[in-house]
Amino acid sequence: MTNNASPKKLTFMSIFFLGINGVIGSGAFLLPQTIYKYMDLMSVFVTICAAITVSMVALCYADLSSRFTGSGAAWLYSYNAFGRFMGYELGIFTWFLGCCTYAAEIVALLTTLKSFLPIYNNQVVYFVTAYGLIVLFSIINFFGRSLVKAVDNISSAAKIITIIFFIIVGAFFIHMLNFQPVIPKVATTSVGSYFKNFGAAFSVVFYMFTGFSFIPIAAKQMNNPEKNIPRVLIAVMITVTILYSLMMLVAIGILGSKMVNYSTPIAAAFQKAVGEWGYVLIIAGMLISIFGVAFASSFNTPALIASLSSEHSMLPAWMGKKNKHDAPWVGILICAVITGILVTQSYLFLVSCIVLASFVQYVPSIIAVIKFKHTNEFPNHGFKLPGGYIIPVLALLISFYMVTNFTWKTLLVGIGVGILAAVLYFFIKKDENEEKKHQSYLEQMRNKPTNS
C-alpha cells in the first residue's frame, strides 16, 4: 500500500524558533564592542532605533507573505511585482547574501578562537582552518541533509541558553556607575560627528536583525503560511529586540567603557562577573552557535542556486545538478569557491556586504507593497499592513538612508554582483513551461478571495 501522506508542515512555534535562530547570529556576541565604540551609553538607543526601522521592513514582508503561498520571499515578491528580470536579480543577491553570511560566520568562529588561542594570529593557521572548514562542510553536504537538522537544533539551543543565562546571571553583577554620566560623551560632540557615529553604529546593529528576511523563503514547508509567517515575523522582531537590548545593558553594566578592549565582549563581561568558568561557558556557547549557523549557511546557500536553476529556470540547468544523495553538488562547489574568496576579508566588511545585499532585497519588496496596495492585486490573507502607505514609505526612506553609510568598496562589490548577474541573464535560456506555470500561479493568487 502506497503512503500518500504529505510531509508534516512546520507549526507556528517551529517557524518562530527557526526565525530566532536565523536572526541571532555571531553579531550578538561580537558586535556590542563596535556599537559601544561608536555610541557608548547610547548603544541601547541605537539598538532600539534599528529594531524599529527593521520592524517596519519586516511588517512589509508580513504584508507580502500574506499575499503569496510560494517559497522565495524577496525574489518571489519582486518577480510577481516587477517581472522575471527583477526576480532573477533579487534571487542572485539572496544567494550572494547567503555566501557572505557563510563567510562571515567562519570569520566570526576564527575571531572567537583567536581571542583565547594566540596561534590563530598566525595567518597560515588562520586560513588553513578557514579553508579546512569550507572543505569539511562541502564534503558533508555532498551526502545530503541528514546532519543539518541535528546541528541546527544543537546550535539553536546553545545560542538561546547562552544568551538567557548571560542576561539573568549577569544582571546581578551590574555596576550602576558604569552608566555614568547620564549624557554620554558622544551626545556632546558636534552634530556632524554624532550623526557619523550614529550611522556607523546603526549599520552594524541593522545587520544583527537582517536574518528575518529568510523566514518566508521556505513558505511551502509551513502550515498556513499566509497567517503564520506574518505573526512569526512580528513575534521574532519583538523577542530579538528585547534580547539584544538586555544583552547590551548587562554587558555595559559589567564592563563599562572597558568593553571596547575586548573582541568577545559578552564572554569578557561574564568572565569579569563570575570568573573563568563564565568565560569558558560563553565561549563554548558561541562556538557551537556560530559553527551551527555557518554549517546551516553552507547547506542552504547551494540549495538556493539549485532552486533558481531547476525549479524556476533562472540559472543554467547545469547549476542545479544533484548527485545520488540529492545534494546540489555544483551549487556546493560554486558556494565553496565564492566563500573561500570572501573569508579573506574582515568580519566588519562582510557585515557591510550583508547589509548591502539586504538593502537590495528590502527596497523592491517595500515598493511591491506600495504597488499592490495601489493596484489591489494579490489580496491579503490573514494579515494586512495597517496605516495605508505610511509604514512602507517610512521604511523606504530609512532604507535609502542606509546608502549613505556604505563605503565605496562595499558599493562597488554590490554593483559588480548586479552587473555580472545582468550579463549572465541574457545568456540563460528561458523555460516556456516554467513561464506558463508561473503565470497560472499568478492568476490563481490574483483571483483568490480575501479571508482576512
KOLBA-932165 format. One record per residue (C-alpha): residue in three letters; x, y, z. Coordinates in steps of 0.5 Angstrom, whole numbers, plus 500, padded with zeros to 3 digits. Layout:
<nodes>
ALAXYZ ...
</nodes>
This chain:
<nodes>
MET500500500 THR503507498 ASN503512503 ASN501519500 ALA501523507 SER504529505 PRO510531509 LYS509534516 LYS508542516 LEU512547521 THR508550526 PHE508557529 MET513555534 SER517551530 ILE517557525 PHE518562531 PHE525558533 LEU527558526 GLY526565526 ILE530567532 ASN536562530 GLY536566523 VAL536573526 ILE541572532 GLY548570530 SER555572531 GLY554579531 ALA550578538 PHE557576541 LEU562580537 LEU559587535 PRO557590542 GLN564592542 THR564596536 ILE557599537 TYR560602544 LYS566604541 TYR561609536 MET556611541 ASP558609548 LEU552609553 MET547611547 SER548604545 VAL542601547 PHE538607544 VAL541606537 THR539598538 ILE532600539 CYS532605533 ALA535600529 ALA530595531 ILE524600530 THR527601523 VAL528594521 SER521592524 MET518597519 VAL521593514 ALA519586517 LEU512589517 CYS512590510 TYR515583509 ALA509581513 ASP504584509 LEU507581503 SER508574506 SER500574507 ARG499575499 PHE503569497 THR504562499 GLY510560495 SER517560497 GLY522565496 ALA521571500 ALA524578497 TRP526575490 LEU519572489 TYR515578491 SER520582486 TYR518577481 ASN511578482 ALA511585482 PHE516587477 GLY517581473 ARG522576471 PHE529580471 MET528584478 GLY526577481 TYR532574478 GLU537580480 LEU534579487 GLY535572487 ILE542573486 PHE543578491 THR540573496 TRP545568494 PHE550573495 LEU548575502 GLY548567504 CYS555567501 CYS557573505 THR554570512 TYR557563511 ALA564567510 ALA562572516 GLU561566521 ILE567563519 VAL571569520 ALA567570527 LEU569563529 LEU576564528 THR576571531 THR573568537 LEU578562537 LYS584568536 SER581571543 PHE584565547 LEU588561542 PRO594566540 ILE596561535 TYR590564531 ASN594570530 ASN599567525 GLN596568518 VAL598561516 VAL594557521 TYR588562521 PHE587561513 VAL588553514 THR583553519 ALA578557515 TYR579553508 GLY579547512 LEU572548515 ILE570550508 VAL572544505 LEU569540511 PHE562543510 SER562542503 ILE564534504 ILE559533509 ASN554537504 PHE555532499 PHE552527503 GLY545530504 ARG542534510 SER542528515 LEU546532520 VAL544539518 LYS537539523 ALA541536529 VAL547541528 ASP542547527 ASN538544533 ILE544544538 SER547551536 SER540554537 ALA539551544 ALA546553545 LYS545560543 ILE539561547 ILE541558553 THR548562553 ILE544569552 ILE539568557 PHE544565562 PHE548571561 ILE542576562 ILE540573568 VAL546572572 GLY550578569 ALA544582572 PHE547581579 PHE554584577 ILE552590574 HIS555597577 MET551603576 LEU557607576 ASN558604569 PHE552608567 GLN555615569 PRO555620566 VAL548620564 ILE549624558 PRO555620554 LYS561623551 VAL558622544 ALA552626545 THR556632547 THR560632541 SER559636534 VAL552635530 GLY557632525 SER561627529 TYR554625532 PHE551623526 LYS557620523 ASN558616529 PHE550614530 GLY550612522 ALA556607523 ALA553604529 PHE546604526 SER549600520 VAL552595525 VAL546594529 PHE542593523 TYR546587521 MET544584527 PHE537584525 THR537582518 GLY536575518 PHE529576519 SER528576511 PHE530569511 ILE524567515 PRO519567509 ILE524563504 ALA521556506 ALA514558506 LYS511552502 GLN514548508 MET510552513 ASN503550516 ASN498556514 PRO504561512 GLU500567510 LYS497567517 ASN503564521 ILE509568517 PRO507575519 ARG505573526 VAL512570527 LEU516576524 ILE513581529 ALA514576535 VAL521575533 MET523582532 ILE520584539 THR523578542 VAL530579539 THR530587540 ILE529585548 LEU534580548 TYR539585544 SER538591549 LEU538587555 MET545584553 MET548591551 LEU545593558 VAL548588562 ALA555588558 ILE555595559 GLY553595567 ILE559590568 LEU565592563 GLY563600562 SER568604558 LYS573598558 MET568594553 VAL572597547 ASN578593549 TYR575586548 SER574583541 THR569578545 PRO565583550 ILE560578552 ALA565573554 ALA569578557 ALA564581561 PHE561574564 GLN569573566 LYS569579570 ALA562578573 VAL563570575 GLY570568574 GLU574564569 TRP568559568 GLY564564566 TYR568566560 VAL569558558 LEU562558558 ILE560563554 ILE566562549 ALA563555549 GLY556557547 MET559562542 LEU563557538 ILE557552538 SER552557536 ILE557560530 PHE559553528 GLY552552527 VAL550558523 ALA556557519 PHE554550517 ALA547552516 SER549557511 SER554552508 PHE547548506 ASN542553505 THR546557500 PRO548552495 ALA540550496 LEU538557493 ILE542556487 ALA539549485 SER532552487 LEU533558482 SER536553477 SER532547477 GLU525550480 HIS525557476 SER530556470 MET533563472 LEU540560472 PRO543555467 ALA541548468 TRP548545470 MET548549476 GLY542545479 LYS545539478 LYS545534484 ASN548527486 LYS545521488 HIS544524495 ASP540529492 ALA545534494 PRO546540489 TRP554539488 VAL555544483 GLY552549488 ILE556547493 LEU563548489 ILE561555487 CYS559557494 ALA565554497 VAL570558492 ILE566564493 THR566564500 GLY574562500 ILE575569497 LEU570572502 VAL574569508 THR580573506 GLN576580508 SER575583515 TYR569581519 LEU566588519 PHE567589512 LEU563582511 VAL558585515 SER557591511 CYS556587505 ILE551583508 VAL547590510 LEU548592503 ALA545585500 SER539586505 PHE538593503 VAL538591495 GLN532586498 TYR529591502 VAL528597497 PRO524593492 SER520589497 ILE518595500 ILE516598493 ALA512592492 VAL508593498 ILE506600495 LYS505598488 PHE500592491 LYS496597496 HIS495602490 THR493596485 ASN489592489 GLU493586486 PHE494579490 PRO489580496 ASN492580504 HIS490573507 GLY491573515 PHE495580516 LYS494587513 LEU499592514 PRO496598518 GLY496605516 GLY496605509 TYR502608506 ILE505611512 ILE510605514 PRO512603507 VAL514610506 LEU518611512 ALA521604511 LEU523606504 LEU526613507 ILE530610512 SER533604507 PHE535610503 TYR539613509 MET543606509 VAL546608503 THR550614506 ASN553609511 PHE556604506 THR564605504 TRP566606496 LYS569599497 THR562596499 LEU558599494 LEU563597488 VAL562590491 GLY554591490 ILE555594483 GLY559589481 VAL555583483 GLY549586480 ILE552588473 LEU555580473 ALA548578474 ALA545582469 VAL550580464 LEU549573465 TYR542573465 PHE542575457 PHE545568456 ILE540564460 LYS535560456 LYS528561459 ASP524555460 GLU517557457 ASN513551461 GLU516555467 GLU514561465 LYS507559464 LYS506555470 HIS508562474 GLN503566470 SER498561472 TYR500561479 LEU500569479 GLU492568476 GLN491564482 MET493569487 ARG490575484 ASN483571484 LYS484568491 PRO479571495 THR481575502 ASN479571508 SER482576513 
</nodes>
